[in-house]
Amino acid sequence: MLNRKGQSTLEYALIIAVVVGGLLLMQHYVKRGYAGRLKSASDEMGEQYDPTTYTGNFTTTQHSKAKQQVVNRQTETRQLEDQTNIRTGSETVGAWKENEDLFKN
């Protein structure tokens, strides 16, 4: 009876060792699969923003009318018209791939 219990324990230990060994061997493939899914998801997002390829040229015009008055050493400001802001110009944002070689290690 004692031999059967020892044999059963040994069998369980061997099964656990085989499962752990299999998981350790599969670790490399699981990492590659995860990295592939991550790359695929980032590729679906499109080209990534590269701050070194940004150019912008803008002109901003602001217009407002206000009245300021000093009464008893306190400044009082009243807005007479709504303030307007006009921004004209252009901007260009390049993709990461254009300067990819600049950031290689």
BALUMZA-151940 format. One record per residue: residue number from 1; chain; z negated, x negated, y negated of N, C-alpha, C, O in turn. Coordinates in steps of 0.2 Angstrom, whole numbers, plus 5000, padded with zeros to 4 digits. Layout:
# residues N
 vexlo lolo  n.Z  n.X  n.Y ca.Z ca.X ca.Y  c.Z  c.X  c.Y  o.Z  o.X  o.Y
   NUM    A    Z    X    Y    Z    X    Y    Z    X    Y    Z    X    Y
...
***
This chain:
# residues 105
 vexlo lolo  n.Z  n.X  n.Y ca.Z ca.X ca.Y  c.Z  c.X  c.Y  o.Z  o.X  o.Y
     1    A 5000 4996 5006 5000 5000 5000 5000 4996 4994 5003 4997 4989
     2    A 4996 4990 4994 4996 4986 4988 5003 4982 4987 5005 4981 4981
     3    A 5006 4981 4992 5013 4977 4991 5018 4982 4988 5022 4980 4984
     4    A 5018 4988 4990 5022 4993 4987 5021 4994 4979 5026 4994 4975
     5    A 5015 4994 4977 5013 4994 4970 5015 4988 4966 5018 4988 4961
     6    A 5014 4982 4969 5017 4976 4966 5024 4976 4966 5027 4973 4961
     7    A 5028 4978 4971 5035 4978 4971 5038 4983 4966 5042 4982 4962
     8    A 5034 4989 4965 5036 4994 4960 5036 4991 4953 5040 4992 4949
     9    A 5030 4987 4952 5029 4984 4945 5034 4979 4944 5037 4978 4938
    10    A 5036 4975 4949 5041 4970 4948 5048 4973 4947 5052 4970 4943
    11    A 5049 4978 4950 5056 4982 4949 5056 4984 4942 5061 4983 4938
    12    A 5051 4987 4939 5051 4989 4932 5051 4984 4927 5055 4984 4922
    13    A 5048 4978 4929 5049 4972 4924 5056 4970 4924 5058 4968 4919
    14    A 5059 4969 4930 5066 4967 4930 5071 4972 4927 5075 4969 4923
    15    A 5070 4978 4927 5074 4983 4924 5073 4982 4916 5078 4982 4912
    16    A 5067 4981 4914 5066 4980 4907 5069 4974 4904 5072 4974 4899
    17    A 5068 4969 4908 5071 4962 4907 5079 4963 4906 5082 4960 4901
    18    A 5082 4966 4911 5089 4967 4910 5091 4971 4904 5096 4970 4901
    19    A 5088 4977 4903 5089 4981 4897 5088 4977 4890 5093 4977 4886
    20    A 5083 4973 4890 5082 4969 4884 5087 4963 4883 5090 4962 4878
    21    A 5089 4960 4889 5094 4955 4889 5101 4958 4887 5105 4955 4883
    22    A 5102 4964 4889 5109 4968 4887 5109 4969 4880 5114 4968 4876
    23    A 5103 4971 4877 5103 4973 4870 5104 4967 4866 5107 4967 4861
    24    A 5101 4961 4868 5101 4955 4864 5109 4952 4864 5111 4950 4859
    25    A 5112 4953 4870 5119 4951 4870 5124 4956 4866 5129 4954 4863
    26    A 5122 4962 4866 5126 4967 4862 5124 4967 4854 5128 4969 4850
    27    A 5119 4963 4852 5117 4962 4845 5123 4960 4841 5124 4963 4835
    28    A 5127 4955 4843 5133 4952 4840 5138 4958 4838 5141 4958 4833
    29    A 5139 4962 4843 5145 4967 4843 5142 4972 4838 5146 4975 4835
    30    A 5136 4974 4839 5133 4979 4834 5134 4977 4827 5136 4981 4823
    31    A 5132 4971 4825 5133 4968 4819 5140 4968 4816 5141 4970 4811
    32    A 5145 4966 4820 5152 4966 4819 5154 4973 4817 5158 4975 4812
    33    A 5152 4978 4821 5154 4985 4820 5151 4988 4814 5155 4991 4810
    34    A 5145 4986 4812 5142 4989 4806 5145 4985 4800 5147 4989 4795
    35    A 5147 4979 4800 5150 4976 4795 5157 4978 4794 5160 4979 4788
    36    A 5161 4980 4799 5167 4983 4799 5167 4990 4796 5172 4992 4791
    37    A 5162 4994 4797 5162 5001 4794 5160 5000 4787 5163 5004 4783
    38    A 5156 4995 4785 5154 4994 4778 5160 4992 4774 5161 4994 4768
    39    A 5164 4987 4777 5170 4985 4773 5175 4991 4773 5178 4991 4767
    40    A 5176 4995 4778 5180 5000 4777 5178 5005 4772 5183 5008 4768
    41    A 5172 5006 4771 5169 5011 4766 5171 5008 4759 5172 5012 4755
    42    A 5170 5002 4758 5171 4999 4752 5178 4998 4750 5180 4999 4744
    43    A 5182 4997 4755 5190 4997 4754 5192 5004 4752 5197 5005 4748
    44    A 5189 5010 4754 5191 5016 4752 5189 5018 4745 5192 5023 4742
    45    A 5184 5014 4742 5182 5016 4735 5187 5013 4731 5188 5016 4725
    46    A 5192 5009 4733 5197 5006 4728 5195 4999 4726 5190 4996 4728
    47    A 5199 4997 4721 5198 4990 4718 5191 4990 4714 5189 4995 4711
    48    A 5187 4985 4715 5181 4984 4711 5182 4981 4704 5186 4978 4703
    49    A 5177 4983 4700 5177 4981 4693 5175 4974 4693 5171 4971 4696
    50    A 5179 4970 4688 5178 4963 4687 5176 4962 4680 5181 4963 4676
    51    A 5170 4961 4678 5169 4960 4670 5173 4955 4667 5173 4955 4661
    52    A 5175 4950 4671 5179 4944 4667 5186 4946 4665 5189 4943 4662
    53    A 5188 4952 4668 5195 4954 4666 5195 4960 4661 5200 4963 4660
    54    A 5190 4962 4658 5189 4967 4654 5192 4965 4647 5189 4960 4644
    55    A 5196 4969 4643 5198 4967 4637 5198 4974 4633 5200 4979 4636
    56    A 5195 4974 4627 5195 4980 4623 5196 4978 4616 5194 4973 4613
    57    A 5200 4983 4612 5201 4982 4605 5200 4989 4602 5204 4994 4603
    58    A 5195 4990 4598 5193 4997 4595 5192 4996 4588 5189 4991 4586
    59    A 5193 5002 4584 5191 5002 4577 5187 5009 4577 5189 5014 4579
    60    A 5181 5008 4574 5177 5014 4573 5176 5015 4566 5174 5011 4562
    61    A 5177 5022 4564 5176 5024 4557 5171 5029 4557 5171 5034 4561
    62    A 5166 5028 4553 5161 5033 4552 5161 5036 4545 5162 5033 4540
    63    A 5159 5043 4545 5159 5046 4538 5153 5051 4538 5153 5055 4542
    64    A 5149 5050 4533 5144 5055 4532 5142 5055 4524 5143 5050 4521
    65    A 5139 5060 4522 5136 5061 4516 5129 5063 4516 5127 5068 4520
    66    A 5125 5059 4513 5118 5060 4513 5115 5059 4506 5118 5056 4502
    67    A 5109 5062 4505 5106 5062 4498 5099 5059 4500 5095 5062 4503
    68    A 5097 5053 4496 5091 5050 4497 5087 5051 4490 5090 5050 4485
    69    A 5081 5053 4491 5076 5054 4485 5070 5050 4487 5067 5051 4492
    70    A 5067 5047 4482 5060 5044 4482 5055 5048 4478 5056 5049 4472
    71    A 5051 5051 4482 5046 5056 4478 5039 5053 4480 5037 5053 4486
    72    A 5035 5051 4476 5028 5049 4477 5028 5043 4482 5024 5043 4487
    73    A 5032 5038 4481 5033 5033 4486 5035 5034 4493 5034 5030 4497
    74    A 5038 5040 4494 5041 5042 4501 5048 5043 4500 5050 5047 4495
    75    A 5052 5041 4504 5059 5042 4504 5061 5048 4508 5058 5049 4514
    76    A 5065 5052 4505 5067 5059 4508 5074 5059 4509 5078 5058 4504
    77    A 5077 5059 4515 5084 5059 4516 5086 5066 4518 5083 5069 4523
    78    A 5092 5069 4515 5095 5075 4517 5102 5074 4519 5106 5071 4515
    79    A 5104 5076 4525 5111 5076 4527 5115 5081 4523 5113 5087 4524
    80    A 5120 5080 4519 5124 5085 4516 5130 5087 4520 5132 5093 4520
    81    A 5133 5083 4524 5138 5085 4529 5137 5082 4536 5133 5077 4537
    82    A 5140 5085 4541 5140 5082 4547 5143 5075 4548 5148 5074 4544
    83    A 5140 5071 4551 5143 5064 4552 5148 5064 4557 5148 5067 4562
    84    A 5154 5061 4555 5160 5060 4560 5161 5053 4562 5160 5049 4558
    85    A 5162 5052 4568 5164 5046 4571 5171 5046 4574 5172 5051 4578
    86    A 5175 5042 4572 5182 5041 4575 5183 5034 4578 5182 5029 4575
    87    A 5185 5034 4584 5186 5028 4588 5193 5028 4590 5195 5032 4594
    88    A 5197 5023 4588 5203 5022 4591 5204 5015 4594 5201 5010 4592
    89    A 5209 5014 4598 5210 5008 4601 5212 5008 4608 5214 5014 4611
    90    A 5211 5003 4612 5213 5003 4619 5209 4998 4623 5205 4994 4620
    91    A 5208 4999 4629 5205 4994 4634 5209 4994 4640 5212 4998 4642
    92    A 5207 4988 4643 5211 4986 4649 5205 4983 4654 5202 4979 4652
    93    A 5205 4986 4660 5200 4984 4665 5204 4981 4671 5208 4985 4674
    94    A 5204 4975 4672 5207 4972 4678 5203 4973 4685 5198 4974 4684
    95    A 5207 4971 4690 5203 4972 4697 5201 4965 4699 5202 4960 4696
    96    A 5196 4966 4703 5193 4960 4706 5198 4955 4709 5197 4949 4709
    97    A 5203 4958 4713 5208 4954 4716 5211 4949 4712 5214 4944 4714
    98    A 5212 4951 4706 5216 4946 4701 5212 4939 4700 5216 4934 4699
    99    A 5206 4939 4700 5202 4933 4699 5198 4931 4705 5193 4928 4704
   100    A 5200 4934 4711 5195 4932 4717 5194 4925 4718 5189 4923 4720
   101    A 5199 4921 4717 5199 4914 4718 5193 4910 4714 5191 4905 4715
   102    A 5192 4913 4708 5187 4910 4703 5180 4911 4706 5176 4906 4705
   103    A 5178 4916 4711 5172 4917 4713 5171 4915 4720 5166 4916 4723
   104    A 5175 4911 4723 5175 4909 4730 5170 4903 4730 5170 4899 4725
   105    A 5166 4902 4735 5161 4897 4736 5164 4891 4738 5161 4886 4739
***
